[in-house]
Amino acid sequence: MWKRQFSRVPAVELTSADLPLLTIWDKTFYSVAYSSDGTRIVSGSHNNSVQIWDASTGEELRRLDGHSSIVHSVAFSNDCTCIVSGSYDGSVRVWDASTGAELKRLNGHSEAVHSAAYSSDGTRIASGSRDRSVRVWDASTGAELRRLNGHSDWVLSVAFSNDCTRIVSGSADRSVRVWDASTGAELRRQNGHSDWVLSVAFSNDGIRIVSGSSDMSVWVWDASTGSKLRKLVGHFQPVQSVAFSSDDTRIVSGSADKSVRVWDASTGAELKRLDGHSDWVLSVAFSSDGTRIVSGAEDKSLRVWDASTGTTKRNPSGRSTVVYSVAFSSDGTRIVSGSDDKSVRIWDASTGAELRKLDGHSAPVRSVAFSSDGTRIVSGSMDRSVRTWDVSTGAKLRRLDGHSSWVQSVAASSDFTRIVSGSCDRSVRIWDVSTGAELRKLDGHSSWVQSVAFSSDGTRIVSGSVDKSVRVWDASTGAELRILVGHFQPVRSVAFSSDGTRIVSGSVDKSVRVWDASTGAQLTRLNGSDHVYSVAFSSDGTVIVSGSEDRSVRVWDASTGTELMKLNGHCSSVQSVAISMDGKRIVSSSRDNSVRVWDVVAHSNPWEFTSHGWIISLPHHQRLMWVPPEIMRTLNQQNVMVISSEPSGKVDFTDSRIGPAWAACHTL
């Protein structure tokens, strides 16, 4: 059980694993869309940003900042090269999907933009606004081509037909309207909804239109005649978003009733109800091959579903303050954390009280560390800078610039004369703390450097990278001493043992590996159940702690590789772990917006096994239960727990192989 969960101060405006989540917590996702090749997802959210995600891994690829208010609509161009976004700041913006650069800003709307869409040929953009207009723009020049007037209230949704000849719009005036995309003429007005029309879409063949409304219904219309074909009934709250599958056989809808529903587009039958969101579902979309559905919700999460089975495949989740990194001070009295809200925070490790918030970074803080004397902190951020701070005053001491991309990891030498940093620019850099000068740039990795660490004597540096390698460097000369090969997926975390003889690494390949630091030989492989994001040695080198995608913190015997303990409590992926110098506490941070401190001593199970088959209570040594030897052999300390502290009590075999019926019959 966890000892304490720190409370977090929410962002001023709620801004920024699989069955854990992709993640940016405390952020409402208003709009989501797949790239046509299905490899990326784009989202627009409450924190004014546009974010691009890897659709397979759930990793955030890029964050596009520029809007000054909520981003309510996003879409990829059909060739996947550009993204369009519409915002409550009244602007429509076009972005380079690869670099994240803002290509153009389309100004003209006098009020908030609720919807923006590309034509399939990528030459035009349509947008709908609270100013009651639909506007068509030249995607290359940004020039306004025409303004479509007719709606008597806010325009909430727009979409092009696949042949680019028509535009459909839905409005708070309760109507669905179809327009000639070339002339701007209104072709037809479709009435039927009794409340706001929140979302509209054409079928890919252009024959039908689907609309979702605050009246809780989904309607399918004949796009040529405007006649109603069918009404899809099931939602019991406003329908916020609708979309056709690429083959036009299915419709997906998302609602304020917290559900995502899949319908047969021909018959109107409900095929599947996808439950999992805990608040309004605001946006839904099919992948181009129709196998996946992505949904964004008011519960601060994105979820990716298997369209056939309805199971959650990946949840890129969101809540404004994902805590990316945590560390103990050497005396164990304080904890430092770095998070998605761009802040560095210092906490009292005993009470959980926030002692200080250090502001200065202009982007999420990916890594933090204390100096060995606890007087200073170093932080690395997605703003490409490394910064040092005075712990007592919170003053920023120095800013170290040089990296050309996100700084993913930082560490300080034990004497705090040097700092090492690893970046998405593929480099490892060493800095002079007193002057801020870059002493050395270590090149060798062929992809992002995710983690760096000094040996305790400061003579060596270890780095782990997305290129799947662990590398050891001479800290004085910058020479590469050896490459540790074995991981077959990106390496997310590395650390030295305190005596410098071993290195531990954690990888997306679900393993924790221990290496001989001198020879590079792999000593032990610890197999987990999911992606490993963070690893740490205890100060005496006997224990390794890891944090994983499966939401757990695990404690391992560093010599044998035996799992000693599994700490459950986080509700999303664990991003960072650290262990206090005395080995009695572990701190972990997660995408669930929490920092947790675990009392390892208190968590230790108050019992032991004896060879003849009894489970013995400690410290009184009262026999609680006899277990058949063949079952005893299947049990580990992490899956049997004495609930009572009395000499007799209940024994929980929750994760053991004996089954609930046997356990119930033999509980004292």
TAVENNOR-V197485 format. One record per helix or strand. SS is the DSSP state (@ for helix, = for strand). FROM is the first residue (numbers start at 0). LEN is the number of residues. If there is no record, write none. Layout:
ss: (SS SS)
from: (FROM FROM)
len: (LEN LEN)
This chain:
ss: (= = = = = = = = = = = = = = = = = = = = = = = = = = = = = = = = = = = = = = = = = = = = = = = = = = = = = = = = = = @ = = = @ @ = = @)
from: (3 20 28 39 49 59 70 81 91 101 112 123 133 143 154 165 174 185 196 207 217 227 238 249 258 269 280 291 300 311 316 322 333 343 353 364 375 385 395 406 417 427 437 448 459 469 479 490 501 510 521 531 542 552 562 573 584 594 599 606 613 622 628 636 640 650 659)
len: (2 1 6 6 5 5 6 6 5 5 6 6 5 5 6 6 6 6 6 6 5 5 6 6 6 6 6 6 6 4 1 6 6 5 5 6 6 5 5 6 6 5 5 6 6 5 5 6 6 6 6 6 6 5 5 6 6 5 4 3 4 4 4 3 2 2 6)
